[in-house]
Amino acid sequence: MTSLKAIIRQGKQTKGSLNKIRNEGKIPAVVYGFGANNTSVKVDEPEFIKVIREVGRNGIIELGVGSKTIKVMVSDYQIDPIKNQITHIDFLSINMKSELTVDVVVNLTGEAVGAKEGGVVQQPLFQLSVTATPDEIPESIEVDVTELNVGDSILVGDLKANKSYTINNEDDEAIVSVVPPTVAPAEGEEVEDAEGEAVEATEEVKEEAEGEEKAE
């Protein structure tokens, strides 16, 4: 389990003081949840990035807060897209025996047979809602698409057997499908079709005109 040191923030938290923290290479954060008072802290930005890369989005972190060490998960964090900087983190203190519900990323593996035949792989679900104790939450869920032919799908229900966690999505939701390619007609084909329709229409008009002349 990876550890991270947090420093308790003292005093009133103003916009200026928060910006000063960020300019010093730290990230303002808050710790709350099981057995923890709502506590304002700050963590070193490079260290946090290193930890989150190591444990993943739903990983467990041993967070040192003052003289205590608390097991936490990252509940949320905000990013400034312009500065590409993490501006705030929510650390959720967790009970290792209690289940949590989180979103887990779905990663596709392999190359579908149907894709080799011209089919298109579509992935409607990029995340799945999972409930489990913290130590059983997967970092990601891998779905092997190798055996999928054109017209085949893998549904949520196909993944639910023998898991140490519960997937909350409906069984009939498609995670990935291989669909037939959409082929647009070539320019020449469109012209030929249009010319063919025009010839047919002209012939119909001629036949009608000849029929009227005979009737007269």
N, C-alpha and C positions, 0 to 999 in steps of 0.2 A: 504494500500500500504506500502511495507516494505522500510525502509530507510537504507542507507549505507554512511559512511563518507569517502571521498577521500581527500588525501593531494596532492597538486600540487608539482610536481618534478621540481626543479630548476637546471639550469646549463646543461652542456653537458652530454648526457647519454652514458657512455662507458660500455663496458662489465663488467669491474670491479665494477662500481657503481651499475649496475643492480644486480650483484651477491650479493653485500653488502645488497641491499634492501631485496632480498630473504632470506638471512641469518638472517635478523632481523625479519622474520615472516611476511613480507609484499609482495604484488604482484605488479610488475610494470604493468601499464595499460595506455590506451589512450582513451580520450573521443572525439567524433566527431559526426557530423550529424546536425540535425535541430537546428538552432539558437545557435550552439556551435562552438567556435573556436577549432581547433585541439589542445588538451591540454594533456600533459603528467602528469599522476597522479600515486599514489600508494594507495592500500587499504589493510586493515588488512586481512590476509589469513583466520583465523578462522571465522571472521565476514562474509566474502564473502561466504564461504562454508555454513554457517548457513542461509544466505539470499537466496542463490540459491536453497537450499533444501526446503525452505519455499515457494518461488514463482514459482519454476520450471524454465526450460530452456528458456521459452518464456515469463516469467513474467516481470512485470514493476517494476522498482526500482527507488526510489527517491534518487538520488545521490547528496550528498552535496559536492560541489566543490568551495572551498574558501567561499565567502559570498553568493553564489548562490546555489539553489537546482534545479537539472535538472532531468526530467523524462527520464530514459534510459532503454534499453534492452541489454542483453549480446549478442553482434553480433558474437563473437568468443572468444575462449580461448584455450591456449596451455598447455599441460601437459607433464612433464618429466616422462616417464613411469618407469625409473629406480629408481628415488627418490620418485615417486608417489606425485609429487609436481606441483601445477599450476604455470606456469612460466610467463604468460602474459595474459591480458584480453583486449578485444576491447569492449568498451561501446558505443552503438549507441544512441545518443540523438534523441528523437522521437516527432513527432507532433501527439497528441492524436486523431486528426480528419482525419489524412491521413492513408490510408490503407498500410499495409506491407505484404510481402510474405515471409513466413517462413515454415520450415519443422516441422511437429507435429508427435509425436510418436503414433503408433497404439497399443492399448492394447486389447487383446482378453479376454472375460469374459465368464464364464459358461463352461459346458462340453457338447460337441456335441453328439447328439443321435447316429450319425454314428460311433463315436469313441468307444462308448460302444459296438457296434456291430463288432468291429475289424477294422474299417476304420482308416486312418491316417490323422490327421489335418496338413495341410500345409499352411504356411503364406508367400506368395511371397512379400507382401508389409509390411515393418515395420515402414515406415514413409509416410505421405501424405503432399503434398505441399498445403498450405492454405493461402488465402488472406483475410485480415480483418483489421479493425481498432485495435489498440493495446489492447483495453479493451475487445475485442470480440475474441481474439485468444485463443483457448482452450489449456490447459496445456497438455492434451492428448485426443485422440479420442478412445472411448471404443466401441468395436464391440462384440455383444452378439452372440455366436456360438451355443447356446443351441439347437436350432431347426434344425440344419444342419444334414441331413442324408448323407449316402455315395453317392457321385456323386453331392452333392449340393455345391454351392459357394456363397459368398457374394462379389458383385462387387462394385466398386467405385460409380457407378450410384445409387446403393441401399441406399447410405448414403446422397445423395445430397438434399433431400427434407427438407424444413423448417429449414434451418440452418442460423445462424447469421454470418456465414463465407462462403467463396467460396473454394471448393476443386478443385484444378487445374488439377489433374490427369484425364486421359481419363476414360469415363464411363465404358468401357468394361474391365478395368484392374481388375483382381481378387485380393482381399485383403486376403481372406482365402478360402480354399477348403477342403473338406473331400474326400479323394481318397481311392479306394479299397486297401487292404493290398497286398503287394507282397509276395507270399508264395513260398519259395524255396522247391523243392521236397526233401523228406527225402532220406537218403543214400540207404536204402533198395529199395525204389521205383526206383531210378536210376539204381540199379543193375538189378532189375526185368525187367525194360524196355530194358536194353542192352541185357539181356539173351533172351528176347522175340524176339528182332530184329535179333539176331544171329540164333535162331531156324528158323524163317521165311526165312532168307537168305539161310540156309542150305536146307530147303525143296524146295525152288525155283531151286537151283542148281540140286538137285536130279531129279526133274520133267523135267528139260531141258535135263539131261543126258539120262533119260528113253525115252524121245521123240526122241532123236537122234538115240538110239539103235533100236527103232521100225522102224524108217525111213530106216535104213540100211537093 
